[in-house]
Amino acid sequence: MRIRPSMLRHLDNEMTQALLLGNEIQHPSMTYPPVVGAAIRLTFCFHYRALLEFFHNGRKDLIANARDPQKNALLVRHLLPAGTEFDVKPTIYEKRRFLAADIVTAHLSSHRIKYEKLAQGWGCWKDQLALKRRIQLLISKLPNGARLFPLTIAALSKEVSPTM
């Protein structure tokens, strides 16, 4: 796949939004009404799902019997120099969170109700760490990685320490 500058900007925005939303969830800049807080967490959930699928070249490492990614899907393998490994395997926690995100961000179902109850903590420190370590690895594996993702680099520098 030929990577266009617009695709890199899109990925930069996606990673940046996930990082900034995660930081806002952990360290709110203001007091939000509950419905707004829930919307912020759900938005983080969307970014989490999309980015894990990107970083794992589709869903096969994340969900058993997953179908192949769509032909137009941007995957980490499209960005890496030939012969470069992206050696991050999902943990059991990350696989469970991906499945929950997949269901919560999909259609209405009885499964969604169950996962919405389980997933009230979207944007927790473990979710953020899952994304942050992949983002940092991607930037380190790419020639000029920091220049390709300037917004992401700025978001990484704004992050503060976790709250438990």
Secondary structure, DSSP 8 states (H G I E B T S, - for coil): ----HHHHHHHHHHHHHHHHHHHHHHS-SS---HHHHHHHHHHHHHHHHHHHHHHTTSSTTTSTT-----TT---HHHHS-TT--------HHHHHHHHHHHHHTS---HHHHHHHHHTTTTT-HHHHHHHHHHHHHHHHHSTTHHHH-HHHHHHHHH------
